[in-house]
């Protein structure tokens, strides 16, 4: 199971007024080799409290740097601290890269990729965009980037540089909610109606091989629905969530009547197994933490998949799942922060 490692901050650059780009150096670079679209889970003590937050890597896979974008969230303790106090020379603790917001690349492929990003949702998309254009010299990439105003566009100059570097292969469409533009199509919210207009006038959905979506839940819901309405399949649509929402909605679980007695649990982590009794009203993650296991977690909302484990015996109810793909669930993987026992005995393994 992945553990926390020290990362030294080598640079902090402000990209817009309320967002910074943080460059990091790992003592063990091999442990932090990443795939485009992945994220890092950080652990930091702030104000006497341990906080864990996940932020997407915004560097290209072959750039030779490890870099994340952190946008300040109103009331967000970690993001505010990072924007105000983080300095070069500071050391952050982070787990190695995680996440499945990507697709396999091939230098011989001739694909058209489409990405929708909203606000700070650009961070993983930027990594995907840079890596894809470098790794697939015949690829075409269209990015629709939604923001409130010009002043809130993260990586604006970098995107322009990429357009110039990959002339004719990268198209960037900015849609601004508040700032009026010369063409009405590029003003307003990116909703189902806006997508239909974009597909009519700017983007041929029939030419798209893979679509990526990252942004606020309602926007992602509208975009994923519009993509399906215009012929894309679920297998062609990949999305990353920054909030507890999922375009397809949580998978429903039928009501099951279970005994009220305690549950015998066995959990394996880092090669060591521990057995304990837990309540059915407690999540597997909380029970593991209560029994002095350093189980991995970040959001505790079923969004980030940091707490993923494999269920080897018994049954659990996963009350929310915003992170695991269908094939992962079919192979027995669960989000332990959302998993509650349905049987008298459960066995889980974080190491698989």
RAHU-V255141 format. One record per run of one state. SS is the DSSP state (2 for helix, 1 for strand, 0 for the rest). FROM is the first residue (numbers start at 1). LEN is the number of residues. Records with the same first field share a line. If there is no record, write none. Layout:
SS=FROM-LEN + FROM-LEN
This chain:
0=1-3 + 17-2 + 27-2 + 33-6 + 47-2 + 58-8 + 72-5 + 85-6 + 96-2 + 99-13 + 136-4 + 148-2 + 153-3 + 166-4 + 177-7 + 188-4 + 202-3 + 208-2 + 216-1 + 230-4 + 242-21 + 270-2 + 279-5 + 291-17 + 314-2 + 319-7 + 331-2 + 336-3 + 342-3 + 350-3
1=4-13 + 19-8 + 39-8 + 49-9 + 66-6 + 91-5 + 98-1 + 112-7 + 140-8 + 170-7 + 187-1 + 210-6 + 237-5 + 263-7 + 272-7 + 308-6 + 316-3 + 333-3 + 339-3 + 345-5
2=29-4 + 77-8 + 119-17 + 150-3 + 156-10 + 184-3 + 192-10 + 205-3 + 217-13 + 234-3 + 284-7 + 326-5
